[in-house]
Amino acid sequence: MWTVHQKVQFVLRYAELKSVVVVQRKWRSLHPGEKPPTDKALNRWMNQFKEVLLKSKNLLVDQSV
């Protein structure tokens, strides 16, 4: 199970590197012996992050009106 902190690290690296494979390789190099998340997990976390970001953006717009 991945911690919230680890998920955030993956999402930030994915946003920076634009490649699931590169993020997985980076994880393997930094954490030998630990399996990186699957491509499906990374994509799911990225989509969840985008949804939360959009919801918070909408809340800010609603409050300013």
C-alpha positions in Angstrom: 0.0 0.0 0.0 1.3 3.4 -0.9 1.3 6.3 1.5 -0.2 9.7 0.5 3.3 11.1 0.5 4.5 8.5 -1.9 1.5 9.0 -4.2 2.2 12.7 -4.3 5.9 12.1 -5.1 4.8 9.8 -8.0 2.3 12.3 -9.3 4.8 15.2 -9.2 7.5 13.1 -10.9 5.0 12.0 -13.6 4.0 15.6 -14.2 7.7 16.5 -14.5 8.9 13.5 -16.6 5.7 12.9 -18.7 6.4 9.1 -18.7 5.1 6.3 -16.5 8.1 4.1 -17.5 10.6 6.8 -16.6 8.9 7.4 -13.2 9.0 3.6 -12.6 12.7 3.4 -13.5 13.5 6.4 -11.2 11.7 4.7 -8.4 13.7 1.5 -8.9 16.9 3.4 -8.9 16.1 5.3 -5.7 14.5 2.3 -3.9 16.3 -0.9 -4.9 14.3 -4.0 -4.2 10.9 -2.2 -4.0 8.4 -2.6 -6.8 7.2 0.7 -8.4 3.5 1.3 -8.8 1.8 0.0 -12.0 1.0 2.2 -14.9 -2.7 1.8 -14.1 -2.1 3.0 -10.5 0.0 6.0 -11.6 -2.7 7.0 -14.2 -5.4 6.6 -11.6 -3.5 8.8 -9.1 -2.9 11.5 -11.7 -6.6 11.5 -12.6 -7.6 11.8 -8.9 -5.2 14.7 -8.5 -6.7 16.5 -11.4 -10.2 16.0 -10.1 -9.3 17.3 -6.7 -7.5 20.3 -8.3 -10.6 21.1 -10.4 -12.9 20.8 -7.4 -10.8 23.1 -5.3 -10.5 25.6 -8.2 -14.3 25.6 -8.5 -14.7 26.2 -4.8 -12.4 29.2 -5.0 -14.3 30.6 -7.9 -17.7 30.1 -6.1 -16.4 31.8 -2.9 -15.1 34.9 -4.8 -18.5 35.5 -6.5 
